[in-house]
Amino acid sequence: MKSLYTILLLLASNAFMTMAWYGHLKYSEWKGMHKMTLISIILLSWGIAFFEYCLMVPANRIGYKANGGPFTLVQLKVIQEVITLLVFSVFTVILFKNESLKWNHGVAFLLLVLSVYFVFRK
């Protein structure tokens, strides 16, 4: 169950992270948001990122082998990176219709998935 909890927390954490890091690129299209100053956008993004940390820290503590979890530190990092790319890809397809994912993006994602295979290989 710790594996599942870790992965679910990482997925949720990365949803907040992606919104904090890249969501502001869409804010100007939302009603009233186009008037926000850069400092306002930074503060809003920090506020969103707070929730990322509230999920990421428990995910890493639950999942880390030294704390009784199933993953080594390297495994946690590789899993997190693949989840980040997955969440970012979904985010891009849904919110950024003018951006397109190409074949080379798919190859890069496949190589990251292969990194998960190799990091778990004994």
Summary of the structure (lengths in Angstrom):
residues: 122
radius of gyration: 16.5
end to end distance: 21.8
largest distance: 53.7
contacts: 330
relative contact order: 0.15
helix: 80%
strand: 2%
